[in-house]
Amino acid sequence: MKPITDTYPESYKTDAADLSGCGHAVEFIADAVPEPVIILNHERRLVTLNSAAASVLGQAEELLGRLPGEILGCSHAITSHDQCGTMEFCKHCGGNRAIEESLREIKSARECSILKNNGDVMELRVTSSPMKMDGLLYLFVYIKDLSDSKKKAVLERLFFHDIMNMLSGISTASDILESAESFEEIKELAAIMRMTSVSLTDEIRSHKLIFEAENGGLNIRPETVSATEILGELQTLYSAGTACIDKSIIIDPAGSEIRFTTDKTILKRVLGNLLKNALEAVGAGGTVKIGSYPTDDGVEFRVYNKGFIPGEIQARLFHRNVSTKGAGRGLGTHSVKLLTEKYLKGRVGFSSSETLGTVFRVVYPNEIK
């Protein structure tokens, strides 16, 4: 994060002494709260914070005058040229909305997700209370970290939802199999059961990997791999799964064969998640195109489909519990960013339009360092 003087005029570097002569009393009250508390002025800039907030966010002298997204380490606020609170993403941020409402002198509490540059996500409940002193408005902002409970709930819900759906498919097919009257019917049901079993196994492996990554327990095992071989393996695996029924996966003939060093298991999980999302985004008869292309210092993989991601979802796409299918539906894009940037030292991007469709890009170095 840049020093405050590199970003804001010196006049923004306010402190508790500006709290209309009540600074010490306000700081005492804030320190009595065991959770992080920050106090903002009417311009949403930090005036002071309690010791709990300082232990998590940094010392006050480093943060004075900064805006909420910068204080919390929001990747949008730190990397964008636009000011915190004015971006498209900010319209959908619960924390920003709570603060905006309390600027209208309304106490507000909302939940939000803060995506950090390293791919980590903080799940927060932000309670913002307006307080007036000598006619000046300040915001007493209480921050409750819900990350652990939210992460556990999301992982459990998605795991049991996905696994039960697939087991239900196998159970239904086996029930019908008992009353099958022809060899052709038996073969058809056996094929369905095989596809569902492949998808079930892949889903269990995916959840195991994501669980380890979320808890920082994922070990990297670098090896030299072939980009085209990986794409071929993914094409074979997902073509045999339920997500590819009446759909097709093609490998871009304009792509290149590139050998590089990475963790093959994690890379296949990243590309597999993107491939599965793309298959779910296209209708019957649809096609998903995948390919690998050289970069100056590594390789870029692209996964393309003709679907379109609505703007509201685009703004929050890499957050936990938000996917291309909407909020609360999956960990796909969040896990792609987490695994790529935190473990494979790469970067993730995408573009989506109603006319051109959607393409996800993941770029990796020649070698993990």
HUFENRA-V593549 format. One record per run of one state. SS is the DSSP state (2 for helix, 1 for strand, 0 for the rest). FROM is the first residue (numbers start at 1). LEN is the number of residues. If there is no record, write none. Layout:
{{SS FROM LEN} {SS FROM LEN}}
This chain:
{{0 1 3} {2 4 4} {0 8 2} {2 10 3} {0 13 3} {2 16 3} {0 19 4} {2 23 9} {0 32 5} {1 37 4} {0 41 4} {1 45 5} {0 50 1} {2 51 7} {0 58 2} {2 60 4} {0 64 3} {1 67 1} {2 68 5} {0 73 2} {2 75 5} {0 80 9} {2 89 4} {0 93 1} {2 94 10} {0 104 4} {1 108 8} {0 116 5} {1 121 13} {0 134 2} {1 136 10} {0 146 1} {2 147 32} {0 179 4} {2 183 32} {0 215 8} {1 223 4} {2 227 13} {0 240 2} {2 242 3} {0 245 3} {1 248 4} {0 252 7} {1 259 4} {0 263 1} {2 264 18} {0 282 5} {1 287 9} {0 296 2} {1 298 8} {0 306 5} {2 311 5} {0 316 6} {1 322 2} {0 324 2} {1 326 2} {0 328 4} {2 332 12} {0 344 3} {1 347 7} {0 354 3} {1 357 9} {0 366 1} {1 367 1} {0 368 2}}
